[in-house]
């Protein structure tokens, strides 16, 4: 049976990665978390003090890109791939609020996006891929057979993120999470290179009032219909 490319874009904290992992597992596809790639570059910039509260040393970040090696390694116990930065598992470190505060600023840098988009296209060449991010359906795979644009109210997204971070033991407040969500929305939607927007032909998927199971079932059904249609047409 022929496979397709599934591109999932949308706002921060809409649960893109969670639903993408579930879809990939159900379809026996490869899952690629592009957000983890931008987060890993952000972590590298923080570790090397290239980024601070009110400034970026963009030149230093760009000059260091050749020193950044990103890899996904599948974890059998967890059932998904984890991000490695220069040979070190950084899956936990890249999910912190500290990284979240700066990742949109790093993602604005043209050279960072060009490097990561090139990597992402290579990863998805063989199809049978579920990839999530901000510009997957618009830039990375504009010809993806299934494109989804996920959204939810800022308040719902902030609350979900707040609970997630509390469960991980981080000391955060709902107010600072909501502020971060609003800031990331503004930066992601207004940046010069690859701004966040709904791709042509994408399905708008507002999950403000949906549980995880309902989200999965709806998107899984969408995917199965697209795959069946592709195979009926005999598309290679």
N, C-alpha and C positions, 0 to 999 in steps of 0.2 A: 504494500500500500504506500502510495506517495506521501511524502511528508511536506509540511508547510513551515513557514516562519511566522511566529506570533510576536508582535511588537506591542508592549504594554507601556504607555506613557502616562504621565499625570503628576499631580501635585505631591509634595512631600507628605509623608505619613498617611497616605491613602491605602496602605497595605499592598502596594504593587509587588514587592518581593515575596510576601507570604502567598499571595494568590498565584504568582508565577511559578513558585516552587511546587505548589500543589498541582498545577496544570502540567508542568513538565513531568512530574512523577506519574500522573494518571495516563499521560500519552506516551510515556517512555521516551521523552525528548530531553535534550540538554538544556539546563537552566543557566543563564548568564546574568549575574547581578551587576549591571553597569554602574549602579550607584556605589557599590563597594569599590570599584576601581577609582572613582573620583574621591571617595573617602580615603583610600590608601594614599593617594597623592597628597591629599590635605594633611594626613598624619605625618607624612615625610616632611612637608613644609613646616609643620609645627615642631617636629623633632629637631629640625635644623634652624629654627627661629627665623624662617623666611616670611612668617605671617604673624601679625599682632593685632591688637584690638582695633586700631584705626588705620593700619597700613599693611600693604603687601610689598615684599621685595620681589616684584614680578620678574625682573631680569635674572635674579638668582634662581628662582623656581624654574624658569625656562632653561637656563644653562644646566640645571641638574637633571633634566628629564632623561638624558641618556644614561644616568646612573640609577634610574628607577626601574626595577624589574617586577612585574606583576604577574602572578600565576594563581589559578584556581586549582585547588586539590580536593578531590572528593573524599568526604568523611563517611565511611560506611556506617558508623555508629549513629551519626546524626541524620544521615540520609540526604545530605546536600553538600555542595562544594564550599570550601572556605577560602578566604583571601590570604595570600602570602605576599608580603612586601620584602623584596630582596632576601627571599628564603626564610622569612620569619612569619609565622601565623599571627596575623593582626586582626582576626575576625572580631574579637572582643573590643580592642582598642578603637576600631573605626566606627563602632556603634555608640560612642559616648556623645553627650551633649556638646562637649568641647569641640569635637570634630564637626558635629552638626552645625555649630555656630559659624564655621568658616568654609564649609564645603561649597556653598554656592558661589563664594568669591573666587575660589580656585577654579570652579567650573566655568567662570567667565573668561578665563585666559585662553585665547585662540589656540596657542601652541599645545596646551594641555588637551583641549578638545580634539584637535587634529590627530594627536598621537593616539588617544584612546579610541576615537572613532575608527581609525585604521585597524587597531587591534580587534575591535568588536566585529568589524566586517569580516575579518579573517576567521574569527571564531564561528561565525554564522553562515559561512559559505555553503556548507553541506546541507542546509535546512534541518528540519527536525529540531528547531531551537525555539525556546521561549526566552525573550530578552526584555528586561524592563529598565526604564530610565526616564529621561526628559525629552530626548530627541530621536528615539528609536524609529518611530514611524515617519518622522519628517526628514531625518538626515541619514541615519545609519541604514535602515531598510525601508525606504519609501515604497517599495514594491511588495512588502510583506502581505501575505494573503489574508491575515487577520490582524487588524490594528484596533487597539482599545485605548481610550482616554479615560483614566480614572480620576474621579473628583469626589469631594465631600466637603461639608462646611468646615471652616477653619477651627471652630470650637470642637467639633467631633474629632477632627484629626489631632488637635492638641491634646485632648483628653486621652485618646488612645496611646499617643506617644508618652504622655505623662505616666500612665499606668505601666507601660512597658519598661520605662526607665526605673520606676520605683521597684518593680519586680527584680530588676538587675542589681538593686542595692544602691543606686545613685541618689544623691540628695538634691532634688530639684523641686521647683514649685510649678503649679499649673500655669501661673501668670508668665513665667519666663519661657515656658514651652510655647504658649500661645504667641508670645512676642517673636520667638524664633520662627514659628510657622509663618507668620505674617511677613517677616523679613525675607525668608527664603522664597515665598511666593512672589514678592516684588522683584527680587534679584533674578530669579529664574525666568520670569515672564518679560523682563525688560532688558536683559543682556543683549549685547550687539550680536554675538555669535550663537547660533542655534537656540534662540529663545524658546521657552516652553509654550507650545500651542498644540491644538488638536490637529492631527494629521488629516489630510484629505482621505475620506472614506473610512475614518475611524468611528468606532462605536463609542458614544458617550456613556460612561458607566458610573453613575452616582451611587456610592455605597454608604451614604450618610446613615441610613436606617436599615442596613443589612447586616446580618451576622456572617461569619466566615463561611459556614456551610452553604448558605443561600448564594453568596458571591461565587463560590467555587462551582456549584451546580449550574448556575446561569452561564458562566464563562466556559465551562466544560462543554455544555450543550452548543454554544456558539461555535466552539472549535470543532466539534464533531461534525456539525453541519457543513462547515467550510471544507473540512477534509473530505467528507463524502462527496460534496459537489465537485471538488477538484478531481477526484478519482473517477467520477462519472464522466467527466469531460475528457479523461485520459491525458491530463496534463502531466508531463514528465517531472 
